[in-house]
Amino acid sequence: MKLPRRNFLHLAAGAAALPAVSRFAFAQDYPTRPVRLIVGFAPGGTTDITARLIGQWLSERLGQQFVIENRTGAATNIATEAVVRAPADGYTLLLVTASNAINATLYDKLSYNFIRDIAPVAGIIRYPLVMQVNPSFPAKTVPEFISYVKSNPGKISYGSGGIGTSIHVASELFKMMAEIDMIHVPYRGGAPAMTDLMAGQVQVVFNPVPESMEFIRAGKLRPLAVTTATRSEVLPDVPTVGDFVPGYEASALQGIGAPKETPAEIVDKLNKEINAGLVDPKLKARFADLGAAVFPGSSSDFAKFIATETEKWAKVIKFSGAKAD
């Protein structure tokens, strides 16, 4: 049977529209089952806390449980690879951190390309690190610290949570821009580095503000400066490194990513709900308690930020000559 041309065109147009309609309906219904949010760090740290806060918010807003799954190891590469290889259906997400931007250059051979293989969904927070010394250390300001290091070549060491951590690259950026030399002492995590800082085994540590506050408040460590471009609300009397080393800025980013080719409708839905959380007074206050500033914006804003950070840390890693363990 021959169809009139007009009917045929209507049917053809309807058929062509089906994929778009089904994708829209899929996004409207999403999620219909629990969603995994994979974190490359152990439970209890700042990254894990961020994941649980945003996971709880999304669970309440979208009516399905966002389950936090901690997959540690290989400087977050294990967690990232798990998401890269997951179905692009919005049911497996990644808690993106500064490590993802750093690892792109630090590791010669990765089984994935982060910028190519992960779809940025939304930024969540950025928080500063704080440059801190033992109270017995002679320098009380950043200029005094720089002068002391230059007067004592080969004698000043800094601790980090390991090669390629945000603590490590922030310290190397400081070395590069302040034109000083310090010895790197890597630890298996930031906590033992802080312990040795308090014991006087290393002279300085650039550690995340949330993990440093109790020691600063107790007078066990002296903050010299924070690493962000503006002062921290929880350390309002502490200047920025950039006040003394113009152009210096370092922060620990956290956000959400998904496997590439995740439907744009799902990415947009998640982005909208995450951004709603970042302006919610209660959730915003919880992040402020961590010393973090919320980082709202579109998925493309987050993509641009990741690209900028990746390029920035590539220069620092090449300067330092660092190689992954």
N, C-alpha and C positions, 0 to 999 in steps of 0.2 A: 504494500500500500504506500502510495506517495503522499508525503505530508505537504501541505501548502508551505510555500517558502517562509511566510511570516511565522507560522507555528514552529517550523524547523529552527529558525533563528532564536526564537524564545527558548526552546529546549536546549539549544547549544549554549546560550548565555547562562541558563540556569545550571547546566552541568559544570561550566567553567567556574561558576561562583561557589560550587559546593565545597571545595577545599578551604576557601576563605571562611565560609560560614562555619564549617566544622571546626576550624582552628579557633574561631571566635568563641564558639560554644564550649570548646575544650577549656579555653582560658577562663570563661565565665564560671565554669564548674570547678576549676582548679582551686585548691587541691581536694581530691576525693578520698585520699588516704594519707597516712603519715609521711612526712618529708624528712629526709636525713640531712643534717647540717654537719659536715665533716670538718674537724678542727685538727690541725697538725701539731698541737701542743697538749701537754698533760692537763688533767683537770686541776682547777684551783688557781691557775694563773690569770693574768689580765685578759688574755685572748679567750680563754675558756669562759670567763665571766661575761665578756662581751657577747659571745655566742649564746649563752644561756639567757641573757637579758633580751636580746633581739629575738631569740627563738620563742621565748614565752610571749612576747608581744605579738609575733606572727601567729602563734597558736591561738591566741585569744581573738585576733582579728579575722582569721581565715577559717577557724572552726576545725582544724586538724592539727594533730601534734607535730611540732617540729622537734625532732629527736636529735640531741647532740651526740655525735660519735667522735671520740678522740682517737686519732690514728697518728701516733708519734713516730719519729724516726726520720733520718736523712734530711734534717733541716726543713721539714714540712713537705719534702718531695713525695713521700709515700701517700700522704693525704691528697696532695694535688693530683697525682697520677690516678688515684682512685676516682676522683671526680671527672678527670679528662676522659676516662674509659667508661663512665657511667652513661646510661641512656639519656639523651637530651630531652627529657620530658618534665623537668622541673622538680623531680622528686629526689634528686641528689644535688646538694649545694656545697660550696666551699666557703669557709671563713678565710678570706684573703687577708694576708699580712704583708709587712715590708719584706719578709723573707722571699716572697714570690718575685718581687722586683730585683732583689739582690741575687738570688740563685741563677737568674738568667745569664749572668756573667761569671759568677763564681764557679759554676759547674761547666766543664768542657763538654760533657755529653749528658744530655737529659733525654728521656724518652718522649718529651713533649716540648712544645714551644708555648709558654704561658700566654703571651699576648695573642697568639693565633688560636690556641685551643680552649681558652676559658673566656666565656662571655661575661663581661662586667655587668653586674646587676645594680649595685648601689654601694656608695660609701657609707660607713657607719660613724666611725670616730677617728680622730687623730689625737695623739697625746705626746707631750714632750718627754724627753729624757732630761735628767738633771746631772750636771757635772758636779761631782762631790768629792771631798777629800776628808781624811781623818782630821779631827779638830787640832791635833798636834802638828799638822803640816804647816810650814812657815807661811805659805801664800794664803792670803785672805780674799783676793780678787783674781779675776781672770788675767789682767795685765801682770800682776805679781807672779801668777803661776807661770805664764809664758817666760817671764824674765828669769825665774828660778830654774826652769827646764834648760834654758839656753846657757845658764851659768853652771849647770851640772850635767854636761853631756854624758849620755850612756848610763845615767844613774836613776832615771825616772821611768817607772813602768806603769802601764794601765791594765786593768783587768777587764775581761769581757766574758760573756756567756758562751763564747766559742767563735770560731772563724765563721764569718758571714752573718752573724747576728746583728741586729740593729745597734747594739752596744758597740760592737766592733767597728762597723762602718762609720758610725757617728764620731767615734774617736779618731779614726783615720782621716775623716774629713777635716776635723779640727787640726790634726797634725799638718795636713796639706795646706790649709788656709793660713794657719798661724806660723808656718814655716819653722816647725820645731821637730825634734826627734824624741820618740818615746818607745820603750820596749813593750811589745804586746805579750800579755800573759793570758792565754785562753783557758777558760774553765768549762766544765760541763754544766752550764747553766749560770744564770745571774746570781743566784743565792750564794754559792761558794765564793764568787768574786767579791761580793759584798762582805762576806765574813772575813776574807783576807784583807780587804780595805780597812775594816775596823781594827784588825790585828797589826796593821802597818806593813803587811807583806807586799802590797802594791800601793801606789801613791794616789791614783785617781780612778774613778769608774764613772762612765756615762750610763746611768741606769734609768729605766722608766720611772717616772714620777710615782705612779701607783704603788710600785714595789719598794719605794725609798722613803715614803712619808713617815713611817713609824720610827725609822732610825734618825731622821732629821728632827722630828718632834722631840725625840728622847735625848737629843744633843749628842748622839753617837757619831754623827757625820755632819760636815759643814757643806751646805750647798754654795757653789760659786756662781752658777748660772743655769738657766734652762735653755734647751736647744731650739725651741720654736721661735718664730719671728716675733711673737708677742709674749708677754709674761703669762705665767700660769695663774689661774684664779686661786688655786690652793697654795701657791707660793708667791703672793703678790709683791713681796719685798725683794725677791730674787731677780736680778737682771737677766737679760738674755745674752747668750754668747755673742750674738750679732751686734750687741751694743759695743763690743770691743774688737770683734773680728768681723768687719762689714761683709754682709752677704751670706754669713753662715746661717744655715737652717737645717734642722733634721727633726723628723718626727716619725712616730710609729703609726702607720696607717692600718686600719682594719675595715673590711667591707665584705660584701657577698659576691661570689661568682658562681657561674653555672657552666655546664658543658657547652661547647660551641654548638650552634644550631638549635639551641633551646628556643622554642617559639617566642617571637618578639612580644606577643600578647601576654605570655607568662612573665617574661622579664619586666615588662611595664607594670604588671599587676603587683609583683613583688617590690619593685622600686617605689611605687605609689604607697604601699603599706609601710615600708621601711621609713620613708620620708615622713609619713604621718607620725611614726613613733619618735622620730628625732625632734619633733616640735611639741610632743606631749610633755607637759611639765614634770610629771613624775619620772618618766623614763630619762628625760634630759637631766634631771637632778641626780639620778643614779649614775649616769656617765660622768657628771661633774664631780661626784664624790671620788671617782677614780682619777681625777685630774685630767680628764679628757674633754675635748671639744667636739661636738657633733659635726658631722661632715655631710650635710645633705646635698642633693643634686641629682641630675639625670644619670642614666647609665652611661651616656656618652661623656659626661663630665668626669665620671669615675674612670672611664677608659683613658681619657687624656691625662689624668693624674697618674695612673699606673705607668703610662708610657714615659712621662716626664721623670718619675722616680726611677724607672729602669735605666734610663739614659744617665741620670745623675750618679747612681751607685755604680754603674759600669765604669765611669771615670775614676771613682774612688778606689774600686777594687783593682783596676789596672795600675793606679798609682802605688797602692800598697804591695802589689805583687802577691796578694793572697790567693791560695788555692784551697779547694775543698779537701777536708781530711779523707 
